[in-house]
Amino acid sequence: MKNILFIVTLAISLGLILFLYWQLTLTQNALKDAQVKVEACQQVTFQLQAQLSADEKSAAAHSTTAPSASR
């Protein structure tokens, strides 16, 4: 009886370790995906800021109202 209880406890422990390892792997993959999305968003934000700055400079050169100032 003692050996069966030990084996059951060992099996539960091993199952828990495998489950936690699987959860950690999923979390790491989700983190990598989130980092890629954040980098893409930062790149788009940078491009939009550059475009807005160029639009404002162009509008100032033509002495018209820039798109951001018309809000």
mmCIF file as Biopython writes it, N, C-alpha, C and O atoms, coordinates in Angstrom:
data_model
#
loop_
_atom_site.group_PDB
_atom_site.id
_atom_site.type_symbol
_atom_site.label_atom_id
_atom_site.label_alt_id
_atom_site.label_comp_id
_atom_site.label_asym_id
_atom_site.label_entity_id
_atom_site.label_seq_id
_atom_site.pdbx_PDB_ins_code
_atom_site.Cartn_x
_atom_site.Cartn_y
_atom_site.Cartn_z
_atom_site.occupancy
_atom_site.B_iso_or_equiv
_atom_site.auth_seq_id
_atom_site.auth_asym_id
_atom_site.pdbx_PDB_model_num
ATOM 1   N N  . MET A ? 1  ? 0.830   -1.196 0.000   1.0 0.0 1  A 1 
ATOM 2   C CA . MET A ? 1  ? 0.000   0.000  0.000   1.0 0.0 1  A 1 
ATOM 3   C C  . MET A ? 1  ? 0.870   1.254  0.000   1.0 0.0 1  A 1 
ATOM 4   O O  . MET A ? 1  ? 0.564   2.254  -0.650  1.0 0.0 1  A 1 
ATOM 5   N N  . LYS A ? 2  ? 1.969   1.163  0.755   1.0 0.0 2  A 1 
ATOM 6   C CA . LYS A ? 2  ? 2.872   2.304  0.837   1.0 0.0 2  A 1 
ATOM 7   C C  . LYS A ? 2  ? 3.501   2.606  -0.531  1.0 0.0 2  A 1 
ATOM 8   O O  . LYS A ? 2  ? 3.642   3.768  -0.911  1.0 0.0 2  A 1 
ATOM 9   N N  . ASN A ? 3  ? 3.875   1.553  -1.263  1.0 0.0 3  A 1 
ATOM 10  C CA . ASN A ? 3  ? 4.494   1.724  -2.576  1.0 0.0 3  A 1 
ATOM 11  C C  . ASN A ? 3  ? 3.496   2.288  -3.585  1.0 0.0 3  A 1 
ATOM 12  O O  . ASN A ? 3  ? 3.869   3.101  -4.431  1.0 0.0 3  A 1 
ATOM 13  N N  . ILE A ? 4  ? 2.252   1.872  -3.506  1.0 0.0 4  A 1 
ATOM 14  C CA . ILE A ? 4  ? 1.229   2.372  -4.439  1.0 0.0 4  A 1 
ATOM 15  C C  . ILE A ? 4  ? 0.999   3.864  -4.199  1.0 0.0 4  A 1 
ATOM 16  O O  . ILE A ? 4  ? 0.885   4.638  -5.149  1.0 0.0 4  A 1 
ATOM 17  N N  . LEU A ? 5  ? 0.931   4.258  -2.945  1.0 0.0 5  A 1 
ATOM 18  C CA . LEU A ? 5  ? 0.751   5.668  -2.610  1.0 0.0 5  A 1 
ATOM 19  C C  . LEU A ? 5  ? 1.935   6.491  -3.110  1.0 0.0 5  A 1 
ATOM 20  O O  . LEU A ? 5  ? 1.752   7.600  -3.611  1.0 0.0 5  A 1 
ATOM 21  N N  . PHE A ? 6  ? 3.151   5.951  -2.975  1.0 0.0 6  A 1 
ATOM 22  C CA . PHE A ? 6  ? 4.348   6.631  -3.453  1.0 0.0 6  A 1 
ATOM 23  C C  . PHE A ? 6  ? 4.306   6.787  -4.976  1.0 0.0 6  A 1 
ATOM 24  O O  . PHE A ? 6  ? 4.627   7.857  -5.494  1.0 0.0 6  A 1 
ATOM 25  N N  . ILE A ? 7  ? 3.920   5.751  -5.684  1.0 0.0 7  A 1 
ATOM 26  C CA . ILE A ? 7  ? 3.855   5.788  -7.148  1.0 0.0 7  A 1 
ATOM 27  C C  . ILE A ? 7  ? 2.780   6.776  -7.613  1.0 0.0 7  A 1 
ATOM 28  O O  . ILE A ? 7  ? 3.003   7.527  -8.563  1.0 0.0 7  A 1 
ATOM 29  N N  . VAL A ? 8  ? 1.629   6.782  -6.958  1.0 0.0 8  A 1 
ATOM 30  C CA . VAL A ? 8  ? 0.567   7.729  -7.309  1.0 0.0 8  A 1 
ATOM 31  C C  . VAL A ? 8  ? 1.043   9.164  -7.081  1.0 0.0 8  A 1 
ATOM 32  O O  . VAL A ? 8  ? 0.823   10.037 -7.920  1.0 0.0 8  A 1 
ATOM 33  N N  . THR A ? 9  ? 1.690   9.399  -5.954  1.0 0.0 9  A 1 
ATOM 34  C CA . THR A ? 9  ? 2.211   10.734 -5.659  1.0 0.0 9  A 1 
ATOM 35  C C  . THR A ? 9  ? 3.259   11.139 -6.694  1.0 0.0 9  A 1 
ATOM 36  O O  . THR A ? 9  ? 3.277   12.283 -7.149  1.0 0.0 9  A 1 
ATOM 37  N N  . LEU A ? 10 ? 4.114   10.217 -7.057  1.0 0.0 10 A 1 
ATOM 38  C CA . LEU A ? 10 ? 5.137   10.484 -8.061  1.0 0.0 10 A 1 
ATOM 39  C C  . LEU A ? 10 ? 4.499   10.781 -9.416  1.0 0.0 10 A 1 
ATOM 40  O O  . LEU A ? 10 ? 4.941   11.693 -10.115 1.0 0.0 10 A 1 
ATOM 41  N N  . ALA A ? 11 ? 3.472   10.030 -9.795  1.0 0.0 11 A 1 
ATOM 42  C CA . ALA A ? 11 ? 2.785   10.258 -11.067 1.0 0.0 11 A 1 
ATOM 43  C C  . ALA A ? 11 ? 2.091   11.621 -11.080 1.0 0.0 11 A 1 
ATOM 44  O O  . ALA A ? 11 ? 2.135   12.331 -12.085 1.0 0.0 11 A 1 
ATOM 45  N N  . ILE A ? 12 ? 1.460   11.981 -9.984  1.0 0.0 12 A 1 
ATOM 46  C CA . ILE A ? 12 ? 0.802   13.294 -9.896  1.0 0.0 12 A 1 
ATOM 47  C C  . ILE A ? 12 ? 1.839   14.411 -9.993  1.0 0.0 12 A 1 
ATOM 48  O O  . ILE A ? 12 ? 1.620   15.409 -10.680 1.0 0.0 12 A 1 
ATOM 49  N N  . SER A ? 13 ? 2.954   14.242 -9.312  1.0 0.0 13 A 1 
ATOM 50  C CA . SER A ? 13 ? 4.026   15.247 -9.356  1.0 0.0 13 A 1 
ATOM 51  C C  . SER A ? 13 ? 4.573   15.402 -10.774 1.0 0.0 13 A 1 
ATOM 52  O O  . SER A ? 13 ? 4.772   16.520 -11.248 1.0 0.0 13 A 1 
ATOM 53  N N  . LEU A ? 14 ? 4.812   14.291 -11.439 1.0 0.0 14 A 1 
ATOM 54  C CA . LEU A ? 14 ? 5.312   14.332 -12.804 1.0 0.0 14 A 1 
ATOM 55  C C  . LEU A ? 14 ? 4.301   14.985 -13.735 1.0 0.0 14 A 1 
ATOM 56  O O  . LEU A ? 14 ? 4.670   15.782 -14.597 1.0 0.0 14 A 1 
ATOM 57  N N  . GLY A ? 15 ? 3.031   14.650 -13.563 1.0 0.0 15 A 1 
ATOM 58  C CA . GLY A ? 15 ? 1.980   15.273 -14.365 1.0 0.0 15 A 1 
ATOM 59  C C  . GLY A ? 15 ? 1.917   16.773 -14.142 1.0 0.0 15 A 1 
ATOM 60  O O  . GLY A ? 15 ? 1.744   17.540 -15.090 1.0 0.0 15 A 1 
ATOM 61  N N  . LEU A ? 16 ? 2.054   17.187 -12.913 1.0 0.0 16 A 1 
ATOM 62  C CA . LEU A ? 16 ? 2.034   18.616 -12.597 1.0 0.0 16 A 1 
ATOM 63  C C  . LEU A ? 16 ? 3.245   19.328 -13.207 1.0 0.0 16 A 1 
ATOM 64  O O  . LEU A ? 16 ? 3.115   20.434 -13.731 1.0 0.0 16 A 1 
ATOM 65  N N  . ILE A ? 17 ? 4.395   18.710 -13.139 1.0 0.0 17 A 1 
ATOM 66  C CA . ILE A ? 17 ? 5.600   19.295 -13.731 1.0 0.0 17 A 1 
ATOM 67  C C  . ILE A ? 17 ? 5.431   19.441 -15.237 1.0 0.0 17 A 1 
ATOM 68  O O  . ILE A ? 17 ? 5.766   20.485 -15.798 1.0 0.0 17 A 1 
ATOM 69  N N  . LEU A ? 18 ? 4.919   18.420 -15.891 1.0 0.0 18 A 1 
ATOM 70  C CA . LEU A ? 18 ? 4.705   18.492 -17.342 1.0 0.0 18 A 1 
ATOM 71  C C  . LEU A ? 18 ? 3.666   19.551 -17.703 1.0 0.0 18 A 1 
ATOM 72  O O  . LEU A ? 18 ? 3.834   20.282 -18.679 1.0 0.0 18 A 1 
ATOM 73  N N  . PHE A ? 19 ? 2.604   19.634 -16.924 1.0 0.0 19 A 1 
ATOM 74  C CA . PHE A ? 19 ? 1.573   20.647 -17.171 1.0 0.0 19 A 1 
ATOM 75  C C  . PHE A ? 19 ? 2.153   22.051 -17.030 1.0 0.0 19 A 1 
ATOM 76  O O  . PHE A ? 19 ? 1.910   22.909 -17.879 1.0 0.0 19 A 1 
ATOM 77  N N  . LEU A ? 20 ? 2.908   22.288 -15.979 1.0 0.0 20 A 1 
ATOM 78  C CA . LEU A ? 20 ? 3.499   23.607 -15.763 1.0 0.0 20 A 1 
ATOM 79  C C  . LEU A ? 20 ? 4.522   23.947 -16.846 1.0 0.0 20 A 1 
ATOM 80  O O  . LEU A ? 20 ? 4.614   25.098 -17.270 1.0 0.0 20 A 1 
ATOM 81  N N  . TYR A ? 21 ? 5.287   22.959 -17.293 1.0 0.0 21 A 1 
ATOM 82  C CA . TYR A ? 21 ? 6.236   23.181 -18.378 1.0 0.0 21 A 1 
ATOM 83  C C  . TYR A ? 21 ? 5.495   23.560 -19.659 1.0 0.0 21 A 1 
ATOM 84  O O  . TYR A ? 21 ? 5.924   24.458 -20.383 1.0 0.0 21 A 1 
ATOM 85  N N  . TRP A ? 22 ? 4.399   22.885 -19.936 1.0 0.0 22 A 1 
ATOM 86  C CA . TRP A ? 22 ? 3.580   23.178 -21.123 1.0 0.0 22 A 1 
ATOM 87  C C  . TRP A ? 22 ? 3.007   24.597 -21.033 1.0 0.0 22 A 1 
ATOM 88  O O  . TRP A ? 22 ? 3.020   25.335 -22.018 1.0 0.0 22 A 1 
ATOM 89  N N  . GLN A ? 23 ? 2.509   24.975 -19.863 1.0 0.0 23 A 1 
ATOM 90  C CA . GLN A ? 23 ? 1.973   26.322 -19.668 1.0 0.0 23 A 1 
ATOM 91  C C  . GLN A ? 23 ? 3.071   27.375 -19.843 1.0 0.0 23 A 1 
ATOM 92  O O  . GLN A ? 23 ? 2.830   28.425 -20.439 1.0 0.0 23 A 1 
ATOM 93  N N  . LEU A ? 24 ? 4.257   27.104 -19.336 1.0 0.0 24 A 1 
ATOM 94  C CA . LEU A ? 24 ? 5.380   28.024 -19.480 1.0 0.0 24 A 1 
ATOM 95  C C  . LEU A ? 24 ? 5.749   28.190 -20.953 1.0 0.0 24 A 1 
ATOM 96  O O  . LEU A ? 24 ? 6.022   29.302 -21.403 1.0 0.0 24 A 1 
ATOM 97  N N  . THR A ? 25 ? 5.757   27.107 -21.692 1.0 0.0 25 A 1 
ATOM 98  C CA . THR A ? 25 ? 6.069   27.168 -23.124 1.0 0.0 25 A 1 
ATOM 99  C C  . THR A ? 25 ? 5.028   28.000 -23.865 1.0 0.0 25 A 1 
ATOM 100 O O  . THR A ? 25 ? 5.378   28.824 -24.710 1.0 0.0 25 A 1 
ATOM 101 N N  . LEU A ? 26 ? 3.759   27.789 -23.553 1.0 0.0 26 A 1 
ATOM 102 C CA . LEU A ? 26 ? 2.706   28.588 -24.183 1.0 0.0 26 A 1 
ATOM 103 C C  . LEU A ? 26 ? 2.854   30.067 -23.850 1.0 0.0 26 A 1 
ATOM 104 O O  . LEU A ? 26 ? 2.668   30.924 -24.714 1.0 0.0 26 A 1 
ATOM 105 N N  . THR A ? 27 ? 3.180   30.362 -22.622 1.0 0.0 27 A 1 
ATOM 106 C CA . THR A ? 27 ? 3.342   31.748 -22.187 1.0 0.0 27 A 1 
ATOM 107 C C  . THR A ? 27 ? 4.538   32.397 -22.878 1.0 0.0 27 A 1 
ATOM 108 O O  . THR A ? 27 ? 4.467   33.554 -23.291 1.0 0.0 27 A 1 
ATOM 109 N N  . GLN A ? 28 ? 5.625   31.658 -23.004 1.0 0.0 28 A 1 
ATOM 110 C CA . GLN A ? 28 ? 6.801   32.195 -23.691 1.0 0.0 28 A 1 
ATOM 111 C C  . GLN A ? 28 ? 6.483   32.489 -25.156 1.0 0.0 28 A 1 
ATOM 112 O O  . GLN A ? 28 ? 6.902   33.518 -25.685 1.0 0.0 28 A 1 
ATOM 113 N N  . ASN A ? 29 ? 5.750   31.599 -25.811 1.0 0.0 29 A 1 
ATOM 114 C CA . ASN A ? 29 ? 5.377   31.819 -27.209 1.0 0.0 29 A 1 
ATOM 115 C C  . ASN A ? 29 ? 4.453   33.024 -27.341 1.0 0.0 29 A 1 
ATOM 116 O O  . ASN A ? 29 ? 4.589   33.809 -28.280 1.0 0.0 29 A 1 
ATOM 117 N N  . ALA A ? 30 ? 3.527   33.175 -26.420 1.0 0.0 30 A 1 
ATOM 118 C CA . ALA A ? 30 ? 2.629   34.330 -26.446 1.0 0.0 30 A 1 
ATOM 119 C C  . ALA A ? 30 ? 3.415   35.624 -26.225 1.0 0.0 30 A 1 
ATOM 120 O O  . ALA A ? 30 ? 3.116   36.645 -26.845 1.0 0.0 30 A 1 
ATOM 121 N N  . LEU A ? 31 ? 4.399   35.585 -25.361 1.0 0.0 31 A 1 
ATOM 122 C CA . LEU A ? 31 ? 5.238   36.753 -25.118 1.0 0.0 31 A 1 
ATOM 123 C C  . LEU A ? 31 ? 6.025   37.125 -26.368 1.0 0.0 31 A 1 
ATOM 124 O O  . LEU A ? 31 ? 6.129   38.305 -26.703 1.0 0.0 31 A 1 
ATOM 125 N N  . LYS A ? 32 ? 6.575   36.142 -27.058 1.0 0.0 32 A 1 
ATOM 126 C CA . LYS A ? 32 ? 7.306   36.410 -28.300 1.0 0.0 32 A 1 
ATOM 127 C C  . LYS A ? 32 ? 6.390   37.041 -29.337 1.0 0.0 32 A 1 
ATOM 128 O O  . LYS A ? 32 ? 6.774   37.997 -30.011 1.0 0.0 32 A 1 
ATOM 129 N N  . ASP A ? 33 ? 5.174   36.509 -29.468 1.0 0.0 33 A 1 
ATOM 130 C CA . ASP A ? 33 ? 4.202   37.068 -30.416 1.0 0.0 33 A 1 
ATOM 131 C C  . ASP A ? 33 ? 3.855   38.505 -30.047 1.0 0.0 33 A 1 
ATOM 132 O O  . ASP A ? 33 ? 3.754   39.366 -30.922 1.0 0.0 33 A 1 
ATOM 133 N N  . ALA A ? 34 ? 3.673   38.763 -28.771 1.0 0.0 34 A 1 
ATOM 134 C CA . ALA A ? 34 ? 3.339   40.118 -28.318 1.0 0.0 34 A 1 
ATOM 135 C C  . ALA A ? 34 ? 4.494   41.074 -28.593 1.0 0.0 34 A 1 
ATOM 136 O O  . ALA A ? 34 ? 4.266   42.221 -28.979 1.0 0.0 34 A 1 
ATOM 137 N N  . GLN A ? 35 ? 5.719   40.623 -28.400 1.0 0.0 35 A 1 
ATOM 138 C CA . GLN A ? 35 ? 6.869   41.475 -28.667 1.0 0.0 35 A 1 
ATOM 139 C C  . GLN A ? 35 ? 6.967   41.818 -30.145 1.0 0.0 35 A 1 
ATOM 140 O O  . GLN A ? 35 ? 7.304   42.948 -30.498 1.0 0.0 35 A 1 
ATOM 141 N N  . VAL A ? 36 ? 6.676   40.854 -31.013 1.0 0.0 36 A 1 
ATOM 142 C CA . VAL A ? 36 ? 6.695   41.105 -32.456 1.0 0.0 36 A 1 
ATOM 143 C C  . VAL A ? 36 ? 5.625   42.133 -32.817 1.0 0.0 36 A 1 
ATOM 144 O O  . VAL A ? 36 ? 5.872   43.037 -33.615 1.0 0.0 36 A 1 
ATOM 145 N N  . LYS A ? 37 ? 4.435   41.994 -32.227 1.0 0.0 37 A 1 
ATOM 146 C CA . LYS A ? 37 ? 3.356   42.945 -32.509 1.0 0.0 37 A 1 
ATOM 147 C C  . LYS A ? 37 ? 3.694   44.341 -32.006 1.0 0.0 37 A 1 
ATOM 148 O O  . LYS A ? 37 ? 3.386   45.329 -32.672 1.0 0.0 37 A 1 
ATOM 149 N N  . VAL A ? 38 ? 4.322   44.434 -30.841 1.0 0.0 38 A 1 
ATOM 150 C CA . VAL A ? 38 ? 4.711   45.737 -30.301 1.0 0.0 38 A 1 
ATOM 151 C C  . VAL A ? 38 ? 5.748   46.381 -31.211 1.0 0.0 38 A 1 
ATOM 152 O O  . VAL A ? 38 ? 5.668   47.579 -31.482 1.0 0.0 38 A 1 
ATOM 153 N N  . GLU A ? 39 ? 6.713   45.612 -31.682 1.0 0.0 39 A 1 
ATOM 154 C CA . GLU A ? 39 ? 7.728   46.156 -32.586 1.0 0.0 39 A 1 
ATOM 155 C C  . GLU A ? 39 ? 7.085   46.645 -33.879 1.0 0.0 39 A 1 
ATOM 156 O O  . GLU A ? 39 ? 7.466   47.691 -34.404 1.0 0.0 39 A 1 
ATOM 157 N N  . ALA A ? 40 ? 6.116   45.897 -34.394 1.0 0.0 40 A 1 
ATOM 158 C CA . ALA A ? 40 ? 5.423   46.319 -35.611 1.0 0.0 40 A 1 
ATOM 159 C C  . ALA A ? 40 ? 4.641   47.604 -35.360 1.0 0.0 40 A 1 
ATOM 160 O O  . ALA A ? 40 ? 4.640   48.504 -36.201 1.0 0.0 40 A 1 
ATOM 161 N N  . CYS A ? 41 ? 3.985   47.694 -34.226 1.0 0.0 41 A 1 
ATOM 162 C CA . CYS A ? 41 ? 3.232   48.909 -33.890 1.0 0.0 41 A 1 
ATOM 163 C C  . CYS A ? 41 ? 4.170   50.104 -33.737 1.0 0.0 41 A 1 
ATOM 164 O O  . CYS A ? 41 ? 3.847   51.209 -34.173 1.0 0.0 41 A 1 
ATOM 165 N N  . GLN A ? 42 ? 5.316   49.888 -33.126 1.0 0.0 42 A 1 
ATOM 166 C CA . GLN A ? 42 ? 6.275   50.980 -32.969 1.0 0.0 42 A 1 
ATOM 167 C C  . GLN A ? 42 ? 6.780   51.456 -34.329 1.0 0.0 42 A 1 
ATOM 168 O O  . GLN A ? 42 ? 6.963   52.655 -34.543 1.0 0.0 42 A 1 
ATOM 169 N N  . GLN A ? 43 ? 7.005   50.517 -35.247 1.0 0.0 43 A 1 
ATOM 170 C CA . GLN A ? 43 ? 7.472   50.876 -36.583 1.0 0.0 43 A 1 
ATOM 171 C C  . GLN A ? 43 ? 6.410   51.689 -37.312 1.0 0.0 43 A 1 
ATOM 172 O O  . GLN A ? 43 ? 6.728   52.698 -37.943 1.0 0.0 43 A 1 
ATOM 173 N N  . VAL A ? 44 ? 5.157   51.262 -37.231 1.0 0.0 44 A 1 
ATOM 174 C CA . VAL A ? 44 ? 4.064   51.990 -37.882 1.0 0.0 44 A 1 
ATOM 175 C C  . VAL A ? 44 ? 3.902   53.361 -37.258 1.0 0.0 44 A 1 
ATOM 176 O O  . VAL A ? 44 ? 3.696   54.342 -37.973 1.0 0.0 44 A 1 
ATOM 177 N N  . THR A ? 45 ? 3.990   53.449 -35.943 1.0 0.0 45 A 1 
ATOM 178 C CA . THR A ? 45 ? 3.884   54.743 -35.261 1.0 0.0 45 A 1 
ATOM 179 C C  . THR A ? 45 ? 4.990   55.680 -35.725 1.0 0.0 45 A 1 
ATOM 180 O O  . THR A ? 45 ? 4.744   56.858 -35.988 1.0 0.0 45 A 1 
ATOM 181 N N  . PHE A ? 46 ? 6.203   55.161 -35.826 1.0 0.0 46 A 1 
ATOM 182 C CA . PHE A ? 46 ? 7.315   55.975 -36.287 1.0 0.0 46 A 1 
ATOM 183 C C  . PHE A ? 46 ? 7.065   56.473 -37.707 1.0 0.0 46 A 1 
ATOM 184 O O  . PHE A ? 46 ? 7.305   57.642 -38.010 1.0 0.0 46 A 1 
ATOM 185 N N  . GLN A ? 47 ? 6.581   55.584 -38.577 1.0 0.0 47 A 1 
ATOM 186 C CA . GLN A ? 47 ? 6.305   55.981 -39.958 1.0 0.0 47 A 1 
ATOM 187 C C  . GLN A ? 47 ? 5.208   57.036 -40.024 1.0 0.0 47 A 1 
ATOM 188 O O  . GLN A ? 47 ? 5.311   57.992 -40.793 1.0 0.0 47 A 1 
ATOM 189 N N  . LEU A ? 48 ? 4.165   56.869 -39.225 1.0 0.0 48 A 1 
ATOM 190 C CA . LEU A ? 48 ? 3.077   57.845 -39.223 1.0 0.0 48 A 1 
ATOM 191 C C  . LEU A ? 48 ? 3.540   59.192 -38.681 1.0 0.0 48 A 1 
ATOM 192 O O  . LEU A ? 48 ? 3.137   60.238 -39.189 1.0 0.0 48 A 1 
ATOM 193 N N  . GLN A ? 49 ? 4.383   59.170 -37.653 1.0 0.0 49 A 1 
ATOM 194 C CA . GLN A ? 49 ? 4.908   60.423 -37.117 1.0 0.0 49 A 1 
ATOM 195 C C  . GLN A ? 49 ? 5.776   61.137 -38.154 1.0 0.0 49 A 1 
ATOM 196 O O  . GLN A ? 49 ? 5.710   62.359 -38.290 1.0 0.0 49 A 1 
ATOM 197 N N  . ALA A ? 50 ? 6.575   60.382 -38.870 1.0 0.0 50 A 1 
ATOM 198 C CA . ALA A ? 50 ? 7.420   60.969 -39.910 1.0 0.0 50 A 1 
ATOM 199 C C  . ALA A ? 50 ? 6.555   61.563 -41.020 1.0 0.0 50 A 1 
ATOM 200 O O  . ALA A ? 50 ? 6.828   62.657 -41.513 1.0 0.0 50 A 1 
ATOM 201 N N  . GLN A ? 51 ? 5.517   60.836 -41.407 1.0 0.0 51 A 1 
ATOM 202 C CA . GLN A ? 51 ? 4.614   61.323 -42.452 1.0 0.0 51 A 1 
ATOM 203 C C  . GLN A ? 51 ? 3.881   62.579 -41.987 1.0 0.0 51 A 1 
ATOM 204 O O  . GLN A ? 51 ? 3.737   63.525 -42.761 1.0 0.0 51 A 1 
ATOM 205 N N  . LEU A ? 52 ? 3.420   62.605 -40.750 1.0 0.0 52 A 1 
ATOM 206 C CA . LEU A ? 52 ? 2.725   63.771 -40.220 1.0 0.0 52 A 1 
ATOM 207 C C  . LEU A ? 52 ? 3.663   64.970 -40.165 1.0 0.0 52 A 1 
ATOM 208 O O  . LEU A ? 52 ? 3.270   66.088 -40.499 1.0 0.0 52 A 1 
ATOM 209 N N  . SER A ? 53 ? 4.897   64.735 -39.747 1.0 0.0 53 A 1 
ATOM 210 C CA . SER A ? 53 ? 5.869   65.819 -39.697 1.0 0.0 53 A 1 
ATOM 211 C C  . SER A ? 53 ? 6.117   66.373 -41.094 1.0 0.0 53 A 1 
ATOM 212 O O  . SER A ? 53 ? 6.196   67.588 -41.278 1.0 0.0 53 A 1 
ATOM 213 N N  . ALA A ? 54 ? 6.240   65.490 -42.073 1.0 0.0 54 A 1 
ATOM 214 C CA . ALA A ? 54 ? 6.447   65.935 -43.452 1.0 0.0 54 A 1 
ATOM 215 C C  . ALA A ? 54 ? 5.231   66.707 -43.951 1.0 0.0 54 A 1 
ATOM 216 O O  . ALA A ? 54 ? 5.385   67.721 -44.631 1.0 0.0 54 A 1 
ATOM 217 N N  . ASP A ? 55 ? 4.024   66.243 -43.627 1.0 0.0 55 A 1 
ATOM 218 C CA . ASP A ? 55 ? 2.802   66.936 -44.028 1.0 0.0 55 A 1 
ATOM 219 C C  . ASP A ? 55 ? 2.733   68.325 -43.395 1.0 0.0 55 A 1 
ATOM 220 O O  . ASP A ? 55 ? 2.326   69.289 -44.042 1.0 0.0 55 A 1 
ATOM 221 N N  . GLU A ? 56 ? 3.131   68.420 -42.131 1.0 0.0 56 A 1 
ATOM 222 C CA . GLU A ? 56 ? 3.101   69.718 -41.452 1.0 0.0 56 A 1 
ATOM 223 C C  . GLU A ? 56 ? 4.131   70.675 -42.043 1.0 0.0 56 A 1 
ATOM 224 O O  . GLU A ? 56 ? 3.866   71.869 -42.186 1.0 0.0 56 A 1 
ATOM 225 N N  . LYS A ? 57 ? 5.308   70.149 -42.387 1.0 0.0 57 A 1 
ATOM 226 C CA . LYS A ? 57 ? 6.328   71.001 -43.012 1.0 0.0 57 A 1 
ATOM 227 C C  . LYS A ? 57 ? 5.854   71.473 -44.385 1.0 0.0 57 A 1 
ATOM 228 O O  . LYS A ? 57 ? 6.048   72.630 -44.758 1.0 0.0 57 A 1 
ATOM 229 N N  . SER A ? 58 ? 5.237   70.574 -45.121 1.0 0.0 58 A 1 
ATOM 230 C CA . SER A ? 58 ? 4.720   70.930 -46.443 1.0 0.0 58 A 1 
ATOM 231 C C  . SER A ? 58 ? 3.614   71.969 -46.323 1.0 0.0 58 A 1 
ATOM 232 O O  . SER A ? 58 ? 3.557   72.910 -47.114 1.0 0.0 58 A 1 
ATOM 233 N N  . ALA A ? 59 ? 2.750   71.806 -45.355 1.0 0.0 59 A 1 
ATOM 234 C CA . ALA A ? 59 ? 1.653   72.759 -45.153 1.0 0.0 59 A 1 
ATOM 235 C C  . ALA A ? 59 ? 2.200   74.113 -44.719 1.0 0.0 59 A 1 
ATOM 236 O O  . ALA A ? 59 ? 1.676   75.151 -45.124 1.0 0.0 59 A 1 
ATOM 237 N N  . ALA A ? 60 ? 3.238   74.114 -43.907 1.0 0.0 60 A 1 
ATOM 238 C CA . ALA A ? 60 ? 3.839   75.376 -43.471 1.0 0.0 60 A 1 
ATOM 239 C C  . ALA A ? 60 ? 4.507   76.083 -44.641 1.0 0.0 60 A 1 
ATOM 240 O O  . ALA A ? 60 ? 4.481   77.310 -44.729 1.0 0.0 60 A 1 
ATOM 241 N N  . ALA A ? 61 ? 5.103   75.308 -45.535 1.0 0.0 61 A 1 
ATOM 242 C CA . ALA A ? 61 ? 5.746   75.901 -46.706 1.0 0.0 61 A 1 
ATOM 243 C C  . ALA A ? 61 ? 4.720   76.522 -47.643 1.0 0.0 61 A 1 
ATOM 244 O O  . ALA A ? 61 ? 5.002   77.520 -48.305 1.0 0.0 61 A 1 
ATOM 245 N N  . HIS A ? 62 ? 3.537   75.934 -47.698 1.0 0.0 62 A 1 
ATOM 246 C CA . HIS A ? 62 ? 2.473   76.451 -48.563 1.0 0.0 62 A 1 
ATOM 247 C C  . HIS A ? 62 ? 1.524   77.367 -47.795 1.0 0.0 62 A 1 
ATOM 248 O O  . HIS A ? 62 ? 0.505   77.804 -48.330 1.0 0.0 62 A 1 
ATOM 249 N N  . SER A ? 63 ? 1.861   77.651 -46.550 1.0 0.0 63 A 1 
ATOM 250 C CA . SER A ? 63 ? 1.073   78.489 -45.636 1.0 0.0 63 A 1 
ATOM 251 C C  . SER A ? 63 ? -0.397  78.086 -45.605 1.0 0.0 63 A 1 
ATOM 252 O O  . SER A ? 63 ? -1.287  78.933 -45.673 1.0 0.0 63 A 1 
ATOM 253 N N  . THR A ? 64 ? -0.632  76.808 -45.503 1.0 0.0 64 A 1 
ATOM 254 C CA . THR A ? 64 ? -1.989  76.285 -45.317 1.0 0.0 64 A 1 
ATOM 255 C C  . THR A ? 64 ? -2.052  75.592 -43.975 1.0 0.0 64 A 1 
ATOM 256 O O  . THR A ? 64 ? -1.034  75.434 -43.302 1.0 0.0 64 A 1 
ATOM 257 N N  . THR A ? 65 ? -3.216  75.186 -43.592 1.0 0.0 65 A 1 
ATOM 258 C CA . THR A ? 65 ? -3.396  74.512 -42.314 1.0 0.0 65 A 1 
ATOM 259 C C  . THR A ? 65 ? -3.019  73.041 -42.455 1.0 0.0 65 A 1 
ATOM 260 O O  . THR A ? 65 ? -3.465  72.359 -43.377 1.0 0.0 65 A 1 
ATOM 261 N N  . ALA A ? 66 ? -2.208  72.574 -41.545 1.0 0.0 66 A 1 
ATOM 262 C CA . ALA A ? 66 ? -1.804  71.174 -41.543 1.0 0.0 66 A 1 
ATOM 263 C C  . ALA A ? 66 ? -2.974  70.300 -41.119 1.0 0.0 66 A 1 
ATOM 264 O O  . ALA A ? 66 ? -3.855  70.759 -40.391 1.0 0.0 66 A 1 
ATOM 265 N N  . PRO A ? 67 ? -2.997  69.045 -41.566 1.0 0.0 67 A 1 
ATOM 266 C CA . PRO A ? 67 ? -4.114  68.162 -41.202 1.0 0.0 67 A 1 
ATOM 267 C C  . PRO A ? 67 ? -4.307  68.012 -39.706 1.0 0.0 67 A 1 
ATOM 268 O O  . PRO A ? 67 ? -5.443  67.896 -39.245 1.0 0.0 67 A 1 
ATOM 269 N N  . SER A ? 68 ? -3.212  68.010 -38.922 1.0 0.0 68 A 1 
ATOM 270 C CA . SER A ? 68 ? -3.361  67.821 -37.480 1.0 0.0 68 A 1 
ATOM 271 C C  . SER A ? 68 ? -3.934  69.066 -36.798 1.0 0.0 68 A 1 
ATOM 272 O O  . SER A ? 68 ? -4.525  68.965 -35.722 1.0 0.0 68 A 1 
ATOM 273 N N  . ALA A ? 69 ? -3.764  70.229 -37.412 1.0 0.0 69 A 1 
ATOM 274 C CA . ALA A ? 69 ? -4.260  71.470 -36.812 1.0 0.0 69 A 1 
ATOM 275 C C  . ALA A ? 69 ? -5.730  71.731 -37.124 1.0 0.0 69 A 1 
ATOM 276 O O  . ALA A ? 69 ? -6.327  72.643 -36.550 1.0 0.0 69 A 1 
ATOM 277 N N  . SER A ? 70 ? -6.313  70.959 -38.008 1.0 0.0 70 A 1 
ATOM 278 C CA . SER A ? 70 ? -7.695  71.218 -38.423 1.0 0.0 70 A 1 
ATOM 279 C C  . SER A ? 70 ? -8.700  70.548 -37.498 1.0 0.0 70 A 1 
ATOM 280 O O  . SER A ? 70 ? -9.904  70.659 -37.728 1.0 0.0 70 A 1 
ATOM 281 N N  . ARG A ? 71 ? -8.242  69.858 -36.461 1.0 0.0 71 A 1 
ATOM 282 C CA . ARG A ? 71 ? -9.152  69.137 -35.563 1.0 0.0 71 A 1 
ATOM 283 C C  . ARG A ? 71 ? -9.836  70.061 -34.611 1.0 0.0 71 A 1 
ATOM 284 O O  . ARG A ? 71 ? -10.636 69.616 -33.787 1.0 0.0 71 A 1 
#
